[in-house]
């Protein structure tokens, strides 16, 4: 399935980027300080694992970060792994 049509929500109250797929919530915890956003933890429910949801979630979050002129600090191991596979996104790394 292509998740490009699934919207990303910035849940500012809880400091999470969220995507809802098939009734399940995937999210990235973040901390925002000035113009830097620290991506702390990515979580995808077991029901969605192996379907490309985490990758799509990270890509949408990085696009959001770029669109809002922020710089990102990748504390999350999954985000670090994603950046190794997609070095073009290093443009948003602080």
C-alpha positions in Angstrom: 0.0 0.0 0.0 1.1 3.5 -0.7 0.9 5.7 2.4 1.7 9.0 0.6 -1.9 10.0 0.8 -2.1 9.5 4.6 -1.7 12.9 6.3 0.9 13.7 8.9 -0.4 15.4 12.0 1.8 17.5 14.2 0.3 16.9 17.7 2.0 19.9 19.3 0.3 19.4 22.7 2.0 16.0 23.0 5.1 16.7 20.9 4.5 14.0 18.4 4.3 13.7 14.6 1.4 11.2 14.0 0.0 9.1 11.2 -3.1 7.0 11.4 -3.2 3.9 9.2 -5.9 1.3 9.4 -7.0 2.7 12.7 -3.5 2.4 14.3 -1.4 5.4 15.4 2.3 5.6 14.5 4.3 8.4 15.9 7.6 10.2 16.3 8.3 11.8 19.7 10.1 15.1 19.4 11.4 18.0 21.5 11.5 21.5 20.0 14.0 24.1 21.2 14.3 27.4 19.2 14.8 26.4 15.6 16.0 22.8 16.3 13.7 19.8 16.5 15.1 16.7 18.2 13.5 13.4 16.9 13.6 11.2 20.0 11.7 8.0 19.2 9.7 6.4 16.4 7.0 3.9 17.1 4.8 1.8 14.8 2.3 -0.6 16.1 3.0 -4.3 15.6 0.0 -4.6 13.3 1.7 -2.2 10.8 5.3 -3.4 11.1 7.0 -4.3 7.8 4.6 -2.3 5.7 6.8 0.9 5.1 4.8 3.0 7.6 7.8 4.1 9.6 9.7 5.1 6.5 6.8 7.2 5.3 6.3 8.7 8.7 9.9 9.8 8.9 9.9 11.2 5.4 6.7 13.2 6.0 8.2 14.5 9.3 11.4 15.6 7.6 9.4 17.3 4.9 7.4 19.1 7.6 10.7 20.1 9.3 12.1 21.5 6.0 8.9 23.3 5.2 8.9 25.0 8.6 12.6 26.1 8.3 13.7 24.0 11.2 16.9 21.9 11.7 16.7 18.4 13.0 18.8 16.5 15.5 18.3 12.7 14.9 18.4 11.1 18.4 16.2 8.2 17.3 18.0 5.1 16.0 15.4 4.5 13.3 15.7 8.1 12.0 19.5 7.7 12.0 19.1 4.5 10.0 16.7 6.3 7.6 19.2 9.1 7.0 21.9 6.5 6.0 19.6 5.1 3.4 18.4 8.6 2.3 21.4 10.9 2.5 19.5 13.6 0.6 17.7 14.4 3.8 20.9 15.4 5.6 20.1 18.9 4.3 17.8 19.3 7.3 20.2 17.9 9.9 21.5 20.5 12.4 
